[in-house]
Amino acid sequence: MKLKIYIANAFSDKKFGGNPAAVVPLNEWLSDRLMQQIAEQNNLSETAYIIPQGDDYAIRWFTPVVEVDLCGHATLASAHIMFEHLGYSRDQIIFHSKGGLLRVRRNQEKIMLDFPVDEPEKIPDLELIDKALGIKSSKVFKSRFDYMVVLESQSYIEELKPDLTLINKLPGRGLIVTAKGDDVDFVSRCFFPQSGIDEDPVTGSAHVVMVPYWVKQIGKNKLSAIQLSSRRGYLDCELAGDRVLISGHAHTYLEGDFYI
């Protein structure tokens, strides 16, 4: 069987920045095992599979080692591929996913994700996180999927050399580390060794956790953000009731065929 595959870089205004995701359009699902094997072969942080579902689409995401319930950058990449390469002519795409109903629409030259809020709850400091980061963290939160730590400044985020072996022991998807930004409203880095991703280049789904927190701290609903990985990711964010709107660019890197 020959299938189409695309790779797009999400959340970057440059061709080789942001987070690369593979996108595989299907007419019906392959077996879970085969989709996992393809994702392992691709060896990107996410491979997204999309199929028609009535007038909408269903989407699933696989890291090289596990299926995940929510992924932002691979959803943005999927929408970009649909708009630019698959002849999708409407301005909005509705995706049905394990993480809920997701709306994606054109936002001038960018693409906007409309995702459900995942507001984090304050929890007591965790010694495991302190050891993993090598610092004393007084602001620790837990969301549906991830832990989140708020640090004092952008420089703390940039200088982190976390112990990924310890982060891997956290009972969740991974760890978000965030702080106020020097040139934007907030910055972050995200570590998901539990999912086979030591440091994710750009994590759209983590921003549904960070945005409600920073809106309360900064006092405005529209925020700019940078994820400070080596590839950098740039996101425009807005809190709209119980939804988070996340906008960014995407660029096609590859279009091709593969055989199974």
Buried (B, 14 or more C-beta within 10 A) or exposed (E): EEBBBBBBBBBBBEEEBBBBBBBBBBEEEBEEEEBBBBBBEBEBBBBBBBBEEEEBBBBBBBBBEBBBBBBBBBBBBBBBBBBBBEEBEEEEBBBBBEBEEBBBBBBEEBBBBBBBBBBBEEEEEBEBBBBBBEBEBEBBBBBBBBBBBBBEEBEBBEEBEBBBEBBBEBEBBBBBBBBBBEEBBBBBBBBBBBBBBBBBBBBBBBBBBBBBBBBEEEEEEBBBBBBBBEBBBBBBBBBEEEBBBBBBBBBBBEBEEBEE
